[in-house]
Amino acid sequence: MADHFKLSPSTINLFCDCPRCFYLHMKMKLSRPRGIFPSLPGGIDRVLRAYFDKYRDKGELPPNMKGLVPGKPVKELPGQLKYYDEGLAAQLSGKLDELLEMDDGTYSVLDFKTRGSSPNEMIPAYQNQMDLYTFLLDKNTYKMNGSAYLAYFFPKSADGNNFEFELEIKKLSVDTGNAKKLFSDAVKTLQTEQIPDPDPECEYCAFEYKRRDLK
């Protein structure tokens, strides 16, 4: 396993967004410009994890999620999940926000999302992410039940020092077959020596070629 590709749900979503950017990032270490990264989502995620851990010890859901999602938080949240595919000579890994255990002994992924407003449609990258996390858990002997949950947090109101967030839960069906195909397709792209063509819908590819035209 010394020389093998190491992928994650985020790098596979980069592959879905633009195979060329994915190839340059993974194989040639030429990443997209990152710019200034907001720290607010990370701060909210950290607070939510601590909030869940407090109720995990009690074996129950936090009050704001009771009745919105089934089951309860697992007693011990798994760390970095890993799966190595011998045929592809590649590893897939990822770390969950949260995992729910149902009364029948099956499991569902719960993921936190921070937005500026109520979600009105499913973002394909979120579906891929939930498929891939479920696939990873399945390969790590967890009995999954075919569903996942997205917990959207978005601002509702402000009053002095108090800033209130709204919570909205979306349930989705997961497809581990899709996850397996995405993983395989991404690895096979890296196994070639040919850099993928620019994607006409990719703003990073477009910027690269517009800059070349100025020279």
N, C-alpha and C positions, 0 to 999 in steps of 0.2 A: 504493500500500500504506500510505498515511499513516493512514487510518482503517479498521483491520481488527482483528478479534478475534484474540488470541494465546492459544492453548490449549496445554496440556501433558498428559501422561498423568495427573498428579496432579489437575489441575482437571477432566479428563473423568471421573475416578473420583469426584470430588465431585458431578458431574452425575448419575452413576449412583446415588450414595447419596441425594441429595435435589436435584431440579431447582430448587427454590425457593432453597435455600442457595447453589447454584451461580450462579443468576441474581443474587442479592443480592451475592455476592462479586465476580463478573466485571463486572457492569454498573453496580452502585450502590456498589461499594467498601465494602460492609458484610460483613466477614468473620466467620466463626464465632470465638467466643472461643478462644484457643489454649491458655491455661493454661501450666503449667510444662512445657517440652519436655525430655525426657531427652537427655543428651549422650552416653550410652554407645554407642548405635547409630552415631552419627556418628564416634565415636572408633574403633570397630571397623572401620567402612567405610574410614576413612583408612589404618589399618594394613594392611588387606587389599589396598588399591590399591597401596601401596608394596611389599607382598610379591609381588603379581603382576608389577609392573614389573621386579622383580629377575630373574624368570624369563623375562619377555618378551624381554629382551635375549639370552637363551640360546635362544630359539625353542622353549620347552617349557613344559608345565604345571608348577605347583608340585608337590612330592612328595605333598602331602596330597590332591591331586585326580587324580593319575595313575591311570588305570583306572576312574575314576568318571565322567568326562566325556570325549568324544572331541575330537580336534583339538588346537589350541594357541592361545594368545593371539595376536591380531593384532599385527603388528609395531608399528603405531602406532594407539592407541585414538582413534577419532574424537572430536572435541569436541562442541559443541552441534549436534545434528542439526536441520535445519529443512525444512519442506515447506509451500509456500503453494498453496492451492487457489483458482484463479481464480474458479470458479463460486460457491464459498461466500464468497469474499473474506475468508478466514481463514487463519491460520498455526498449524501444529502443530509443537512443538519439544520436545526432550528430550535428556537426557545419560545415556549408558549407564554401568553399573558395569563391565561387561566384554563383550568380543566374541570369540567363538571362530571360528577358521578351520579348516575341515575339509580332508582330503586331496584331495577332489574340487573344491576351490575355492569351496565354498558356505560360508555363515556361520550361526551361531546366537548368540542373545543369552544371556549368563550374568548373573544378577542375584543379589546377596548379600542375605540376609534374616537378621536377628537375632531370636531367639525365646527364650522362657523354657523351652521343652520341645520334644520332637520333634513335627513337624507331623503331624496325622492326617487333614487334608482340605485341598483346594485352596481358597484364599480367592479369591472372584470378582475382587476388585480386582487381585490378582496376575496372573490370567489376562488381564484387560483391559490391564494394564501391558505384559505380554509381547507381546500382539497389537499394541499401539500402537507399541512400539519396533521390532518387526519391520516394520510398515507404514512407519515412518519410514525405516528402512534400505533397504527395497525402493525407496522413492521417491528415495533418494539413490544409486541404481544398484548397491547390494550385492545379490548373488545369494543369497537366503535359502533355507534348506532345509526350512522348515515345522516346525522344532522349536526349543524354548528350554529353558534349564536354570535351576532355582532352587537356590542353594547356601544351605542353612539352617545357621546356627551357633547352638548352644544350649549352656548350661553343663552340664558332666558331673560335675566334681569339683573340690575345692579342697584344697591341701596347703601350708600356710604361705603364702608369697608367690606360689605357682604356682596359677593358675586355669585348668583345662583345659576346652576347648570341644569338643563333638562336632560332626562335619560330616555332613550328610545331603543328598544330591542328589536332586532331583525333576525328571524330564523331562516336558515337556508339549508337546502339539501347539498350534500357533498358527494364528489365523484372521485374516488381514488384511481379509477382508470384514467381520468384526465390528468391527475397528478403524475402517474407513471409515464404517460406519453410526454408530458412537458419535460420531465426530468431526462428522459431518453433523447428527445429531440435537441435539448440544450447541450447535452454531452456530445452528441454526434456532430453538432456544429463546431464544437471545440476540437474535435478529433481531425478536422480537415485542415489543410494548410492554406486554403483559400479564404481570404477575408470576405465576409458577406457584403453584398452591394449596399450602398446607402439606402435607407428607407425614406421615400418621398414625404412621409408623414412625420418624420423625426426632426424636431427643431434643432437638435444638436448636429445632425448630419447636414442640415440646410445651412447652419451657421458656418460649419467647416468649409463648405464649398463656396459660400459667398465671400469668406475671408480670402480664399485662394484667388478668387477673381480680382481682388484688389491689388494683388502683387504684380 
